[in-house]
Amino acid sequence: MQPIPYSELQNLKGFAGGGFGFIYKAKHKQHGTVVYKELDIRILREKYAQFVLVELECMNSNHV
């Protein structure tokens, strides 16, 4: 698997929502039909913040 520059993709069509963004099908000259995932930074930040809070909670509960 290798990254493909967005500028080389044609005919993007929404496919499905994922846990961290949205997935599209697209056409590429060399590779044919490919999948493109657009990451949603707001979701990533939210999930990372939740992870940090859980980790802090675990750390605090071990020191009680």
C-alpha positions as CSV (number, residue, x, y, z in Angstrom):
1,M,0.0,0.0,0.0
2,Q,1.3,3.4,-0.9
3,P,0.0,7.0,-0.6
4,I,-1.4,8.5,-3.7
5,P,-1.5,12.3,-4.1
6,Y,-5.0,13.7,-3.9
7,S,-4.4,15.6,-7.2
8,E,-4.1,12.3,-9.1
9,L,-7.6,11.1,-8.0
10,Q,-10.7,11.5,-10.2
11,N,-14.4,10.9,-9.7
12,L,-14.5,10.9,-5.9
13,K,-17.7,9.4,-4.6
14,G,-18.7,9.2,-1.0
15,F,-18.7,5.7,0.2
16,A,-19.0,5.5,4.0
17,G,-18.3,7.3,7.3
18,G,-15.6,5.8,9.4
19,G,-14.5,6.2,12.9
20,F,-12.0,9.0,12.1
21,G,-13.4,10.6,9.0
22,F,-15.1,9.7,5.7
23,I,-14.2,7.2,3.0
24,Y,-14.4,7.8,-0.8
25,K,-14.0,5.6,-3.9
26,A,-12.0,7.3,-6.7
27,K,-10.3,6.5,-10.0
28,H,-6.6,6.6,-10.5
29,K,-4.9,6.3,-13.9
30,Q,-2.3,3.7,-12.8
31,H,-4.1,1.8,-10.0
32,G,-7.8,1.8,-11.2
33,T,-10.4,2.1,-8.4
34,V,-8.9,3.2,-5.1
35,V,-10.2,4.1,-1.6
36,Y,-9.4,7.5,-0.2
37,K,-9.9,8.3,3.5
38,E,-10.3,11.9,4.6
39,L,-9.4,12.2,8.3
40,D,-11.6,14.5,10.4
41,I,-9.2,16.3,12.8
42,R,-12.0,17.3,15.2
43,I,-12.8,13.6,15.7
44,L,-9.2,12.7,16.2
45,R,-8.7,15.5,18.8
46,E,-11.8,14.4,20.6
47,K,-10.8,10.7,20.7
48,Y,-7.3,11.6,21.7
49,A,-8.6,13.8,24.5
50,Q,-10.8,10.9,25.7
51,F,-7.8,8.6,25.7
52,V,-5.7,11.0,27.7
53,L,-8.5,11.5,30.3
54,V,-8.9,7.7,30.7
55,E,-5.1,7.3,31.1
56,L,-5.0,10.1,33.7
57,E,-7.9,8.5,35.5
58,C,-6.1,5.1,35.6
59,M,-2.9,6.8,36.8
60,N,-4.7,8.6,39.6
61,S,-6.6,5.5,40.7
62,N,-3.3,3.5,41.0
63,H,-1.8,6.2,43.3
64,V,-4.7,6.2,45.8
